[in-house]
Amino acid sequence: MVVKINLPTATYNKILDLFSVHKKTFIAYSGGLDSHALLHIMANLCQSKKDVKLTAIHVNHNLSPKSKQWAKHCQKVCKNLGVAYITKSIDADIKSDIHSPEEILRKLRYEIFAKILPENGCILTAHQANDQAETLLLQLFRGAGPKGLAAMPEKIKFAQGFLARPLLNLSREEILQYAQKNKLKWVEDESNVDTKFDRNLIRHKLIPAIKKRWPGIVATLNRVASHCAEANELLEILAKKDLQDIAGKDVQNTLDIKLFKKLDFIRQKNTLRFWLHKLQLPMPSNVKLNEVIRTVINSRYDAMPVVKWFGVEIRRFRDHLYAMPPLTSHDKSVILSFLKKTLKLPAALGTLKVSIKPGFKLDLKKTTVCFRQGGEKINLPKRGTHDLKKLMQEWKIPVWLRDRIPLIYYDNKIIAVVGYWSVDSVRFQLITCEEKSKGFSNTLTASGVGIMLLGDGSCLDSFTSLYHTPRES
């Protein structure tokens, strides 16, 4: 029989619901007060759930001289509780001029969690009500809108499974009382009191000062976060409808500019934010968002404007709006030879892989990969000779991608424009990375010789929506 271990009914029922849905549950376990309390709660409740496997994941940031000692402590606690234990390590020397150390470490932690989490698994974090209040204030000081002020949801889809925060309705004081009553021993990270970090400044200076005047401020801020989450949900419902109405019909993941212009200005901004979020691209400032509407949306049909911010480029081609990661530097004069059946392309464009159909002969030594220089011509059966430039215009290939599309030469003649055209006896297969994972999508049936374009997603995300089924002559 499961014993209620001094938890509010809402929290207790929430955890039991998780067990009923997710048989593989993981806990992000730092060894600190909150995560130790969560681990202790879950381990006790899990005793009567023989079909549930509970695993703790400890990520060593290698920032403190005590980090190895903490890892051993966590391993010992898990052993005593009968919980499976996984430890991973992060390189603490990674630096960025754009992101704070906290943001970098958080990103790396969640990348580790995503790799470990199985399909329909659930990873639990020990965020509580005080964390929620701190997050809301951080977002407020950054000028966030309803989405940012909604702070942390209780449960979201994450990687192949879900991420849940079952302690969000408990305060730090309640968790401390639980830990003391159960005589738990946790680690104290000295960096948690260093007020050079924004969150620590809010936690140790700002909130205590506010509490002297408004004692219930933590609960109040959590209520504000809840209101903002509801408002954001309504905005997303509207944005989803608008995005369906104005999505580019010919080119995936683009917006139809003519239809976009029919929206009111406020709905334009709301839809742009939703579109960028769906593409998993960094959000712009309000100034940049207005610039997109002013200089890109309202530019001439034949103009080629671009608006940039960290990690994003917004471009226009004809009546379509494109959003993509920044294009990397590319030397279009390079000539590449197939020494094997795979060929890594420059500028993070990916890897070409050749698969040869039985009975079809192809001498790889005579096969090269180049990029458009200008003046190339292709002889199309029943159509005659055409300039490649004009064909690319006909195929509606955006200008900025034309010099990045691999051209396959055999005996010094173009036999394929990868993803767009190939000779009769050869068809090329293109596989590009999905934006949400490092898997592959857009697989096209191959016959004769198949050339697959693989990659790490850094540049190919901007190609994904632009390649079409190869045209055969």
Summary of the structure (lengths in Angstrom):
residues: 473
radius of gyration: 27.1
end to end distance: 71.6
largest distance: 85.2
contacts: 1425
relative contact order: 0.07
helix: 39%
strand: 20%
